[in-house]
Structures are given as structure tokens and as C-alpha cells.
Amino acid sequence: YYEAFDQLHAFPEIKDLNAEWEFTRALERQTQLLVDVIPSIAQGFLECKQYMPREDRTAFINDLIRSRIGLRVIGEQHVALSFQFREEQKPIHEDVWVGTIHTRLKPAHMIEQCSHMVQSMCEMHYGTAPSYFIDGDVDESISYIPSHFEYISCELLKNAFRATVEFSSLSGRSAHPPIQITITKGDGYVGVRIRDQGGGISKANLRNVFEYSWSSMQESSDSHGSSMAGMSMQTNLALQQGVGGPIAGLGFGLPMARLYAEYFGGSLDIVSMEDYGCDVFLKLGSIEGSIEEKQI
């Protein structure tokens, strides 16, 4: 991060479009170089457990990741706007984009894509997967950054699919209950509820699911409290990497998903019924709405 700051800070004053383009390409390179920094931070976090109180570690990581999200949003937005400015002819269907922000993003459409991907990964590694269906206000749209929505959705769906399959094995169910995904539209926000019958989260684990240091791969139970017995470390790692990024097993998935949700004024909450299932409530504020609220 220091090297990135040092190089960008030393950039000459921008006085024309050619200089701006050089800066944009430099900013693009620096942004890409920092893509894989989170796994190193996560490992360092785990190594510091014996030296720092949990509250101090959590506060530090929260501030660091919020800062990282902000840096990436600003940097990627500048790069995207600069590229868009230089396009001589832009197809009409791309007018929905303002930099990296999709101004008419349909949550139901993106949830469908994420659900299909997670379902395929689940089938690949477990040999089976529950079905899913999407209901509610499926035609609603918001202004949002698709990559943020995708990351949050995949983390939540991954937990729901895994928990459902494993609880079916533990309870002897002959068929997996479907996962229900409901979209609701409010004033300046969209809500997403993901409901599964994956056994719920035990009371002991409920307080840990948003802890950075807590992970299913370390506790031998997934984020819904189900046993991981019989599943190899390699298989679990492959499943999480396929739908959760390269930080699988370090306990960063759900807490980072909540930070992403909160960044533009949203929220992420979990309600559990032990030995039955979970309802996960995601609220995402439309970006133009969250900006207007901050200005007021």
C-alpha cells in the first residue's frame, strides 16, 4: 500500500488529457497489484491472535478493509470513467453504466446467476445440491456495483447450499428442501432474504459467524454449525475458492460480506432456528440514494 501511494503521489500534476490517461493506466496497474493482498492480511491476522486482544484485532481489520474498499471503489471508478470517456461510440445498452456503477442492476437476475454457479460447485464437490427459487419483487432494480453484490451473494448462498446438503446427510433426509430467495423493494433500497433448511446455527457458534478468526475449516463445522466429517480439506478448499475467492478457510467471508453491505448504507443480519434453518437478511441501499443521504 505504501508503494502504491508513493508512486501515485509522485505522479506529475495532470494538465491535459494525455497526462490524465497516463495517470489512469498507472492507477489501473496499482489497483491490480493490490488484488491479492487480503490473503496476506488474513494470515497475519491469525498469527497475531496470541499478541493482541480480539477487540483490537477486529477494529484494526475493520478499518483496514473499509479503507481498502474505499480505495478500490475510487480507483476503479476513475479508471472506468476514463475508459468510457475515450469511447468514440458507445452502444445504447451500455448507457446504464456510470463507471463501475450499474444504474439499473436487477438483484433477481444477479442472484439467479450466483445461485446457478454455487449450485454447480455444490454438485461438483458433494455430488448433490438443493434446488432454489426466487420470488418477490423480481423486476426491481437499483444502482449498485455488480462486483460487490456478487461477492456478498456468493458468500451467503455458499453457506446456504453447504448447510442444506450437510444437514440432509446428518438428519437422514431423502431430499433437500429448496432454498428460497426473496427480493423486496423499499424506498431507496432492495432487500434480499435467503432462507434455508440447513439445520441453523448453534447458539455457541451464532456469536462467531461474523468473527474474522472463525472458520468452518478450523472449527470442523460450517457456518451453519453442521459437521464437516468425511469431507477432505482439499475438497472444502476447492468449494470455497470456487465461490468465495482466495481467502477460503481464514474466516473472512461473512464479516467482509457485511462490510461490503454496510459500505453504501446497507446491512446484513442472520436469524437462526437451531435444528431447522436460517434466514439471512441483506439490505442494500441504491448508491444514488446513499449518496444523497450523506450529503444531507
N, C-alpha and C positions, 0 to 999 in steps of 0.2 A: 504493500500500500504506500509506503514511503517512496519507493522508487517511482511508482506511478504518479504520485503527487509531484515529485521532484521534476520529472520530465515534462509534465503538463504545465507546471508553474514557470518553468524556464522557457516556455514557448514564447516567441516574439509577439508583440502586440499585433492583433489582427486588424488590418486596414483595408483589405479588399477581399473579394470572393475567392481568389486563388489562395490567399493565406488562410481563409476560413476552411477551405477544402483540405489543405494540408493538416490543419488542426483536427478536423473531423476524422481523417484517416488515422492520425496518431491516437485520438481518443478511442476510436474503434479497436485499435490494436491493444491498448491498455485495458479496455473493458474485457476483451477476450482472454488476456493473460491472467485475469483475476477470477475466471470462471471456476477453477478448481481449488480455490483457497479454503472453502468451507470444510472439506475433509481434514485438512491440516489443523484448522481451528478446533474441530470437534475432537480430534485425537489429543490435542494439547489440553482441552477442557477436561478430558478423562484423566490425563496424567496429573492435573492439578488438584484432584479431589482430596488428596491427603494433606495439601498445604493450605487450602482456602475453604472458608465456610461456604455452604451451599448457596446462601443468600447472596454472597459477594460474587460467586461464580456466575449465578443466574443473572444478576444485574449487569455484570460485565458483558456477558454473551448477548443479552437482550439489546443493550446499547450498540454493540458491535454489529449485530445483524440488521438492526434498524438503519444504522448508518450505511451498511452495505447495500440494503435495498434502495435507500435514497440515492446513493451514488450511481447504482446501475440504472435506476429509473431516469435520472437526469442525463447520464451519459448516453444511454441507448436512445432516449428521446431526441437528443441533439443530433445524433448520428442519423437516425431515421428521418428527421425533418430535413436535414441537409441533403440526403439522397433524394427525398421526394421533391425538394425544391429544384433539383437539377434534371428531373424527368421532363423531357420536352412534351411528351404525350402520355397522359395517364388515363387508362380505361375508366369508364364511368363507375364500374363496380368497385373500384379501389378508392372512391371518394369517401368511403366510410372510415378510412384510416387518417388519423392525425398523429403522425409519428408512429409510436408503438401502440397507440390507443385505438381500439376498435370502437367506433361510436355507436354501433348497432349490434353489439355482441349478444347472441342468443344463448343464455345459460343452458337451456334444454338441449340445444344442438351440441354444445361442447361437452356437456355431461354424457350425452349419448356416445360421443367419440371416446371419451375417457373410460366409460363403463365397458365398452366393447374391447378396448385394449387390455384393461385389467382382467376382464373375464377370460380373454385368450391366454394371458400369462398364468392365471389361476389354473386353467385347464391343462396347460403345458406342464406345470410343476406338481399339481395334485392329481391329475388325471380326471378331474371333475370340477364343476363350478356351478354356482347357483345362477338362475335367470334373474332378470331385473326388469323393471318397468318404470317409466317416467310419466308423471301426471301433474295436474295443477295448471298453472299459467304458462304453458309450454311455448307460447308465441311471444312472450315478453322479451325485451332486450334492454341492455344497459351499455353505458360507456365504460370500458374496462380494458386492462392489459391482458390479452389472452393467455400469455405465459404464466402470469400469476394465478389466474383462475384454473388453469390446467394443473399446476403443481398442487394447489390446495385440493382440488377434486380427486386427483390420483391418490394422494395420501389418505383421504377419507374413504374412498372406495376400496383401496387396497386392504384396509383394516376390516371393512365390512365383508368383503369376499373371503378373506382368510378365516375370519372368525366363524362365518357361516359353515364353511367346509369342515373346519376342525371340530365345531360343536356337533355337527351331524355325526362325525366319527365317534365322538365321546358319548353321545346320547343314544346312538344306535338308530338315528332317523334313516328311513329308507329313501327319502328325497329331501333336497334342500329347499327350504322356503325361499321365495323370491325376495330380492332386495328392492325396496320401494324408494323411489327418489321423487320428491315433490317440490315443484317450483312455485313460489308465491311472489307476487309483485306488490311492493309497498310504495310509499311516497319517496321517491329518490333512492330506492334500494330494491334489491332482489334477495329473497330468502330461498335457501335450499335445505331441505330436510332429507337425510339419508337414514332409512330405518331398516335394521337387520334383525334377524333372529339368531344371532351368533353366540348366545349364552351370556351376554352382558359383561360388564367389568366388575370384578370383585371389589368389595369395599376397600380392601387393603391396597389394591392397585389403582383405584379411581383417582387418588390424590397424586399418583405418579405419572399419569399419562402425558402431562404437559411438562414433565421434568426432562431437561436435556440429557441427563445421565441415565435415564431409564430406557431400556430397550428390550424388546421381546427376545432378541438373540442373546442377551446377557442374563435375563431372568427366567429363561426356558418357558416363557408364556408369551402369547401375543398380546397386543394392546387391548384385547377384549378378555384377557385372563385365561385363554384356552391353552391346553398343553401343547408343546411342540414336540413331544416324544415321537420318535420314529421318522422325523424329518431331518435330513442331513444339513449341516451348516452350509455346505455349498449350494444346496437347493434353495434354502431360505434366502441366502445372499443373492442368488440369481433372481429370485422372485422380487425381492425388494429393489434391487438395482434396476430391474426391468420397468418398474412403475414408480419408483421413488427416488431415483437419482443415485449418485455415487456415495452417499453418506449412510447407506444401509447399515443397520446394526449399531450405530453410535447414538441412537436416541434423539435425533434432531428432527425427525419427520413432523410429528404433530405440533411441537412448540414453534417450529418455523412456519408451519401452515397457519397457525394462529397469528403470528406476527405479520405475515403477508395479508391476512384478512383484515387485521386492525390498521394496517398502514393507510388505507383510504377510508377509515372510519367504520369498518365492519366489525364482525365479532364471530367467534367460534365457541360453541358450547356443546357439551355431551351430557345426555341424561341416560342413565343405565338402569335396567331392571335385571338384577342378577339372576342367572339361570334362565333368562329369556332372551334379551337382546338389548340393543342400543338405538337411541335416536340422537343423531348428530345434527345440530342446527348451525347453519352457516348463513351469515348475513353480510351482503356485500353492497356497499354504497356506490352508486353510479359516480364516476370520477368527477363529472362536472358539478354534481350536487355536493360532493365533499369539499371541492374547491370553493364553491360559493359559501358554504357554511364557515370555512376557515376565514374567508375574507370578512364575513360579517362579524 
